[in-house]
Amino acid sequence: MSSEAVMETSKKQPVQKEIEASSEQKNIHSQDKNLSPIVTSTQLPAISNIEQFEPAKTKAIELSIPKTTELSISTSIDWIAFLGFAITAVIVIFTSRQTMKQSIEVIKSQEALSRDNAKENISLTKSELTASNRQAWINTLRNDLASFIAASNVIWDLHRVKDGRDQVLAELKKPEYAMGELFEWSIKYNSALQNAEQLSAKIKLLLNPNEDKSKILSNLLDETMQVVKNKKDPTSLAQKIIEVSQSILKKEWERVKNLT
């Protein structure tokens, strides 16, 4: 072999070793990726070039975390819609207050009207009651006066009847019959006298003792009773009683008309 051939062979050997070392390193890398057991230094083949050795790289584990959904909230204000809502609310509140105010005014006016009507009704009731009572008083006084005048005439008539019968009974000379007739007459007389006195007292109770006309009428009643007891005609006194009574009744009737 020539020297040139030896030199060429010596040049190829280092290159061949580098290629082999590179292939072994790739095998080691592939074993690391397959998670092979850790290889000690005794198991590694001889490597001529230590600087070309690279330590095994561990596989990086990536965790994939799903992204959360992002919510976008718009904080912008629709001023047109807001103003519309505000105006509507103000109108509703104002209308409600006006309606409430009007309702309160109506209620107050109705209460005032009711009070006025109640007062008017009470006033009318009092007036009507007073008028009714005065009218009843007038009717009672008129009836009692008429009954008193009639009762006084009955007493006067009884006296005249007795005077006429006394003469007849004396001529008959029958004392038993005369006693019977006198007893019957006494009963009638006492009843008529009692009735007249009762009517006189009732009339006086209906009169106002502080009024002049009432005082005059009361005196006429007493005078009439005294006249009939004395067997005198009460006709003139009865006429005076009628005149004074008409004046009193007219005055009371005017009061009743003013009340109604």
C-alpha positions in Angstrom: 0.0 0.0 0.0 1.3 3.4 -0.8 1.7 6.2 1.6 -1.1 8.1 -0.1 -3.5 5.3 0.5 -2.5 5.1 4.2 -3.1 8.8 4.7 -6.5 8.6 3.1 -7.5 5.7 5.3 -6.3 7.5 8.4 -8.5 10.6 7.4 -11.6 8.5 6.9 -11.4 6.7 10.3 -12.1 9.8 12.5 -15.1 10.7 10.3 -16.4 7.2 10.5 -16.2 7.3 14.3 -18.0 10.6 14.4 -20.9 9.2 12.3 -21.1 6.2 14.6 -21.1 8.3 17.7 -23.9 10.5 16.2 -26.0 7.5 15.5 -25.6 6.1 19.0 -26.6 9.5 20.4 -29.7 9.5 18.4 -30.6 6.0 19.7 -30.1 7.3 23.2 -32.4 10.2 22.5 -35.1 7.9 21.1 -34.8 5.7 24.2 -35.2 8.7 26.5 -38.4 9.7 24.6 -39.8 6.2 25.2 -39.3 6.7 28.9 -36.7 3.8 29.1 -35.0 3.1 32.5 -32.1 5.3 33.4 -28.9 4.0 31.8 -25.8 4.0 34.0 -22.4 5.0 32.7 -21.3 1.4 32.5 -24.0 0.6 30.0 -23.2 3.5 27.7 -20.9 2.7 24.7 -17.6 4.4 24.5 -17.7 7.7 23.0 -14.6 9.1 21.6 -15.7 12.7 21.6 -17.2 13.6 25.0 -17.9 17.2 24.0 -20.5 15.9 21.5 -22.5 14.1 24.2 -25.8 15.8 25.0 -27.8 14.9 28.2 -31.2 13.3 27.8 -34.1 15.8 27.7 -37.3 15.1 29.6 -40.6 15.3 27.8 -42.4 18.5 28.7 -46.0 17.9 29.8 -48.4 20.6 28.7 -51.7 21.0 30.5 -54.5 22.4 28.4 -56.9 24.5 30.5 -60.1 25.6 28.7 -60.6 29.3 28.6 -63.6 30.6 30.5 -66.2 32.4 28.7 -65.8 36.1 29.0 -68.9 38.2 29.7 -68.9 41.6 28.4 -71.3 44.0 30.3 -72.0 47.2 28.6 -72.2 50.0 31.2 -73.3 52.6 28.7 -76.8 54.2 29.5 -79.6 54.7 27.0 -80.4 58.3 28.0 -83.4 58.5 25.7 -85.1 55.5 27.3 -84.1 56.6 30.8 -85.6 60.1 30.2 -88.7 58.6 28.7 -89.2 56.4 31.8 -88.4 59.3 34.2 -91.0 61.5 32.4 -93.6 58.8 32.5 -93.0 58.2 36.2 -93.3 61.9 37.0 -96.5 62.2 35.0 -98.0 59.2 36.9 -97.0 60.5 40.3 -98.3 64.0 39.5 -101.6 62.6 38.1 -102.0 60.4 41.2 -101.4 63.3 43.6 -103.9 65.5 41.7 -106.5 62.7 41.7 -105.9 62.1 45.4 -106.1 65.9 46.1 -109.4 66.1 44.1 -110.8 63.1 46.0 -109.9 64.6 49.3 -111.6 67.9 48.3 -114.7 66.1 47.1 -114.9 64.1 50.4 -114.4 67.3 52.4 -117.1 69.1 50.4 -119.5 66.2 50.9 -118.8 66.1 54.6 -119.5 69.8 54.9 -122.7 69.4 52.8 -123.7 66.5 55.1 -123.1 68.6 58.2 -125.0 71.5 56.8 -127.9 69.2 55.8 -127.8 67.6 59.2 -127.9 71.0 60.9 -130.7 72.1 58.6 -132.6 68.9 59.3 -132.1 69.3 63.0 -133.3 72.9 62.8 -136.2 71.9 60.7 -137.0 69.0 63.0 -136.9 71.4 66.0 -139.1 73.9 64.2 -141.5 71.3 63.1 -141.6 69.7 66.5 -142.2 73.1 68.1 -144.8 74.0 65.6 -146.5 70.6 66.1 -146.5 71.1 69.9 -147.9 74.6 69.7 -150.6 73.5 67.3 -151.5 70.7 69.7 -151.6 73.3 72.6 -153.9 75.5 70.6 -156.3 72.7 69.9 -156.3 71.6 73.5 -156.9 75.0 74.8 -159.7 75.7 72.4 -161.4 72.4 73.2 -161.1 72.9 76.9 -162.4 76.5 76.8 -165.4 75.3 74.8 -166.0 72.5 77.3 -165.8 74.9 80.3 -168.3 77.2 78.8 -170.6 74.3 78.2 -170.1 73.0 81.7 -170.8 76.4 83.3 -174.1 76.5 81.3 -175.0 73.0 82.5 -174.6 74.2 86.1 -176.8 77.2 85.4 -179.4 75.0 83.7 -179.5 72.6 86.7 -180.2 75.6 89.0 -183.1 76.7 86.9 -184.5 73.1 86.8 -184.3 72.8 90.5 -186.0 76.1 91.1 -188.9 75.0 88.9 -189.2 71.5 90.4 -189.1 72.9 94.0 -192.3 74.7 93.4 -194.0 71.7 91.8 -192.8 69.3 94.5 -194.1 71.6 97.2 -197.6 71.6 95.6 -197.6 67.8 95.3 -196.9 67.4 99.0 -195.1 64.1 98.5 -191.9 64.3 100.5 -190.6 60.9 99.5 -190.9 61.8 95.8 -189.4 65.2 96.5 -186.4 63.6 98.3 -185.8 61.3 95.3 -185.9 64.1 92.8 -183.5 66.2 95.0 -181.1 63.3 95.3 -181.0 62.8 91.6 -180.5 66.5 91.0 -177.6 66.7 93.5 -175.8 63.9 91.6 -176.1 65.7 88.3 -175.1 69.1 89.9 -172.1 67.7 91.6 -170.9 66.0 88.5 -171.3 69.2 86.4 -169.6 71.3 89.0 -166.7 68.9 89.3 -166.4 68.8 85.5 -166.3 72.6 85.3 -163.8 73.0 88.0 -161.5 70.4 86.4 -161.7 72.2 83.0 -160.9 75.5 84.7 -157.8 74.1 86.4 -156.7 72.5 83.1 -157.0 75.7 81.2 -155.1 77.6 83.8 -152.3 75.0 83.5 -152.1 75.7 79.8 -151.8 79.4 80.2 -148.7 81.5 80.7 -149.1 83.2 84.1 -146.7 86.0 83.0 -148.8 87.1 80.1 -151.5 89.7 80.5 -154.1 88.0 78.4 -153.6 84.7 80.3 -154.1 86.5 83.6 -157.4 88.0 82.3 -158.6 84.7 81.1 -157.7 83.0 84.4 -159.7 85.6 86.3 -162.7 85.2 84.0 -162.7 81.4 84.7 -162.8 82.0 88.5 -165.5 84.6 88.1 -167.6 82.3 86.0 -167.4 79.5 88.6 -168.4 81.9 91.3 -171.4 83.1 89.2 -172.8 79.6 88.5 -172.5 78.6 92.1 -174.5 81.6 93.0 -177.2 80.5 90.6 -176.5 83.4 88.2 -176.4 83.5 84.4 -172.8 83.1 83.1 -173.6 84.1 79.5 -171.9 87.5 79.7 -168.8 86.0 81.2 -168.7 83.3 78.6 -168.7 85.9 75.9 -165.7 87.7 77.5 -163.9 84.3 77.8 -164.4 83.8 74.1 -163.0 87.2 73.2 -159.9 86.9 75.3 -159.3 83.3 74.2 -159.5 84.3 70.5 -156.8 86.9 71.1 -154.5 84.3 72.8 -155.2 81.7 70.2 -154.5 84.1 67.3 -151.1 85.1 68.8 -150.1 81.5 69.2 -151.2 80.7 65.7 -148.9 83.4 64.3 -146.0 81.8 66.2 -146.8 78.5 64.6 -146.9 80.0 61.1 -143.5 81.7 61.7 -142.0 78.3 62.7 -143.2 76.6 59.6 
